[in-house]
Amino acid sequence: MIRVVLADDEAMIRAGVRGILAADPDVEVVAEAGDGRAAIEAVRRHRPDVVLLDIRMPGLDGLSAAAALRRESPEVAVVVLTTFDEDAYVTEALECGVSGFLLKASDPRELLIAIRAAVEGAAYLSPRIARRLLATVRDAGRSRAADARQRVAELTPRERDVLALVGTGASNADIGRALFLSEGTVKAHVSAILRRLALDNRVQAAILAHEAGLVERG
């Protein structure tokens, strides 16, 4: 059972998210909070697997709460669920070490995908956020691109194929179908790529794939 703490200052939003999560028998909302400080206290009390945080909440905001939780409870994955998609928010959230950044306008299925990814130690960004972030990264300087190509050169040809598809946002199942590999084999390749390139999660791997030119523009 995946245990979740839900933090949002709007009761109606909490009710809607709770309803989405209730559709998955493997997910349980163990506590709710209306601000960042209450979310931290709920995490201390219930020790969940994942905490869902809104950004703008009274008192302690979501990003400050995320930073505090990453310091105090690094074993608890943090997923940001918000209306606001400004680049500054996304950048700060990723610097805090969150495992996901979702927009409230996203497909409800994305929320469950993000929660499962967080529990598995992976990361998930709302596709709109990911496209914009990766577009920014594609325009990075030549020195970063050269460094990325040098790092990727350490991989085997098959690992580079997998990394290229990670860069498109493909799931392990999608990669397996594209490369005629089992999902377990793809998962092993992804783990090896993250380990060899000293990356923390799939988001960083996707960024590196774009920097190295493994993903075609457009």
N, C-alpha and C positions, 0 to 999 in steps of 0.2 A: 504494500500500500504506500502510495506517495502522499506524504503529509504536507499540506500547504497552509501558510499564513497569508491572508489577503488584507492588504492595506490600501485604503482609498477613503478620502473624506466624504464621498458621496454615497449614501446608503443605497440609492437606486443602482449605482454602478456595481457596488459590491454584490447586490442581489442578482444582477444579471450575470456577473462573472461566476458567482457561486452556482447558478443554474447551469452554465456551460460545463463547469467542472464536474457537476453531479452526474452528467451524462456518461462519464467514464468511471466504471466501477473500481478502478485501481487508484483513483485520486480522491482524497478526503481533505476538506477545508477544516482545519483543527482550531482556527482562531481568526478573528477579524479585528482590524484596527482602523481608526479614523485619522491617525497622524503618525509621523515617523517615530516619535518616542514610544507610542503605544505599540508600534510594530516591533521595535527592539525588545520591549518587555515581553511581548507575545512569543518572540523567538526564544528568549531566555527560558520562558516557562514551558513551552511545548516542544522545543528542539525539532522543528520541521525539516523536511528535505529541501523545500523551496519556499521563498517568500516573494510574493508579487507586490510590487511597490508602484504607486502613482508618483509622479514627480512633484507636482504642486499640491502640498498639503499644509494645513496650519501648523504652527510651531516648527518642528524639525521637518524639513522637506525630504522628499524621497531620495534624492541623490546624496544628501548628507547622511541619511539613514543607511543607504547602501554602503557608503564608505565605512561607517561605524560597524556595520554588520560584517563586512569583509575583514576588518581588523579583529573583531571580537569573536565571530563565529564563522571562520573561513570554510568550514565544512558545509554550511548552508548556502545553497545556490540562490542568487538574487536575479529576478527577472523584472524589468521595468515595463509597466503597462500604462501608457499615457496617451493623451491627446496631442501632446507637443512633440514636434519632430525637428526642432531647430538643431543645426549642426553642433552648436555649443553643448546642448544637452546630451546628444549622442556621444560626443567626444568625452565629456566628463564621465558619463556612465561607463564607457568602455575602460577609461583610465581607473575607475573604481573597481573594475574587475567583475562587472555584472555578466551573467551568463545569457542574457537575452534582452532585447529592446523591441517591444511590440507597440503598435498603435491601436487604440481602442476601436478604430474603424476597420481593423483587420478581420479576415475571415475567422470565425470562432474556432475553427479547427486548428488554426495556427497557435492558439494559446496552449492547447494540449500538446502539440508538437514541441513547442518551446519548453514546456515543463518537463517533458520526457528527455529532451536533449540536455537540459540543465542537470537532471539527475544522473545522466550518463556521462557527465563531465564535458559535454560538448557545448556549443553556443548557437543561438538562433537570433537573427535579426529580421524584422519585418522586411519583406522584399523591397518595398519602396525605400526604406532606409539603406538597405544593402546596396541597391543600385546607385544611390546617390553617393554613398561612402566610397564604393569601388570606382565610380567615375572620377571622384576626387583623387583617389590613389593612382589611377591610370595616368593622371597628369603630373605625377610627381617627377622630380628631377632625374636626369640620366644617371647620376651616381647611385641612386636607390635602385634603379632598374638593373644596373650592372651588378650591384651587390646581390640582388635577388637572383639573377641568372647564374651567378657563381654558386650560390647556395643550392639552387635547384639542380645544378650539374652533379651534385653528390648523389642524387637519387638514381635508382634504376629506371630504365625506360618505362616499365609498367607502373612504377610509383609516380613518374611524371604524368602518365596518362590519368591516373587516379586523381592526382593533385589538380590537373587541368579541369576535371569535371567537378571537383570540390569547388573550384573557382566559379563555376556557373551556378552554384547553389544546389546542385543535385544531391539527393539523398543517397544513402548506401545502396538501397534497392535500385534506384535509377542508375547508379554507376555500375552495379552488377549486371543489369540488363544491357547496358551500352558496351561493356567490355567482356560479356559472357563469363562473369565470375559469380561465385556464390556470395551472398550478403556477408557471411562470416569472413570470407577471404578479403572482401573490400574493407571490412572493419579492421582487419589485421593490417592491411596496407596503410590505412589512414593513421592507425596508432603508430606504425613504424615511421611514417612521414613526420608526424608531430614530434616524435622522439628524436629523430635524426636532425631535424631542422630547429630543435629547441623552441617549438611553438606550443602555446597553451591550449589552443582550441581551433575549431574549423574556421572561425571568422578570420583569425590571423593567417591560417593556411590559404584561404580564399584571396586575401589581400596579397599575399606573397605570389600566388599564381598569376594575378593580374600584373603585379610589378615585373615578374619575370617574362611576361609576354606569352604565357601558356594559354590564355583565354583570348579569343579573337574579339576585337572591338565590334560592338553592335550585335 
